[in-house]
């Protein structure tokens, strides 16, 4: 599996986020950490061959454990950003 550095991936992901309608709901500066969380999970060998529907509930559980005091956000607010990071990581390593 090829490793892709976050510094490279973040530029590509930011460009994609900002070119979609997702940017209108939340700017990149607010979602970068969530996208990175999804990207890091997608880069993990644990999820080799996994599709988003198969891992979403597990990633939700992990996100909620990692950010338990995230009063201003819930899964619905961050799931699109995490999904983007996860899916693009899978593409980058395939």
N, C-alpha and C positions, 0 to 999 in steps of 0.2 A: 504494500500500500504506500503510495507516495504521500509524503507529508507536505502540506501547504501551510505556509506561515500566515498567521492572522494579519500581519501588516499588509500582505498582498491581498488576501481574501477580503479584508475590510474595505479596501478601495473598490473592488468589484461589487461587493454587496451594497455599499453606500450608493454607488452609481445606479444599481438596479432599484433600490428602495426609492431613491429620489426621482426615478423616471416612471414610477407607477402611481396609481391613485392612493396607495397606502401612505405615501408621504403626506397627503392632505390630512390624514387623521392624526399622525404623530411624526414630527421631524426626526431625522436620523439621530440627532444628539440625544433624543429621549429613548430611542430603541436600540442603540448600538450594543449595549450590554446584553439585551435579550437576544439579539441576532447572534452575538458571540456565544452565548450559552447554547443556542441551537446548533451553531456551527461546530463547537467543541464536542457536543454529543454526537453529531453526524460524523466527525472524524474518528470517533472511538471505534476500535475493532469490535467492541461489544455489539455494535449495531450494523456490522457488515451485512449487506443484503436486505436490511430492514426497510420497509416503506413507512411513510408518515402515519397512516392509520394504525399500523401495528405498534407504534411506539409512543403515540401521543399521550396516552394515559400515564405511561411510565415517565415521560419527560415532564408532564404536569406535576407528578408526585415529586420528582427531583427538584424542579423549579421551586415548588412550595416549601421544600425542606431547605433549599439554599437561601431563599429570600422569605423567611417566615414573617418578617415584620413589614412587608411591603403593603402598607395600608392603602396606598393610593392606586394600587394595581391589583387586578386579579387575573386569572388565567385568560379570560376572554380578551383582556386588554393587551396581553403580550403574546398570545399564541401565534398570530400571523408573523410576527417578527421572528419568533423561535422557529416556526415552520420554514421560513425563508432560509435562515441560517442552516438548519438541518438538511434541507433538500439540496442546497448548493454545495455543502460539504460532501454529500454523497456523490454529486456530479464531479467534483474536483478530484476525488480519489478513485473514480472508476475509469 
